[in-house]
């Protein structure tokens, strides 16, 4: 058996190993953006409320 024949008989590696997923990274980014938007909206509404009362 030659080296090429042996390589042809081997199964391919799983797709998850060849192309790893970045799903958890995207989920973490989504939640961080969501939390930042919540704080910015809260701060903006508080600032707007203070200005409105003056």
BELWO-V77454 format. One record per backbone hydrogen bond with DSSP energy under -1.0 kcal/mol. CO is the residue of the C=O (numbers start at 1). NH is the residue of the N-H. E is the energy in kcal/mol with one decimal. If there is no record, write none. Layout:
co->CO nh->NH e->E
co->CO nh->NH e->E
This chain:
co->2 nh->6 e->-1.9
co->3 nh->7 e->-1.9
co->4 nh->8 e->-1.9
co->5 nh->9 e->-1.3
co->14 nh->17 e->-1.0
co->14 nh->18 e->-1.7
co->15 nh->19 e->-3.4
co->22 nh->26 e->-2.0
co->23 nh->27 e->-2.4
co->24 nh->28 e->-2.4
co->25 nh->29 e->-2.1
co->26 nh->30 e->-2.5
co->27 nh->31 e->-2.5
co->28 nh->32 e->-2.2
co->29 nh->33 e->-2.4
co->30 nh->34 e->-2.3
co->31 nh->35 e->-2.5
co->32 nh->36 e->-2.4
co->33 nh->37 e->-2.5
co->34 nh->38 e->-2.0
co->35 nh->39 e->-2.3
co->36 nh->40 e->-2.6
co->37 nh->41 e->-2.5
co->38 nh->42 e->-2.5
co->39 nh->43 e->-2.8
co->40 nh->44 e->-2.5
co->41 nh->45 e->-2.4
co->42 nh->46 e->-2.3
co->43 nh->47 e->-2.7
co->44 nh->48 e->-2.6
co->45 nh->49 e->-2.3
co->46 nh->50 e->-2.3
co->47 nh->51 e->-2.2
co->48 nh->52 e->-2.1
co->49 nh->53 e->-1.6
co->50 nh->54 e->-1.1
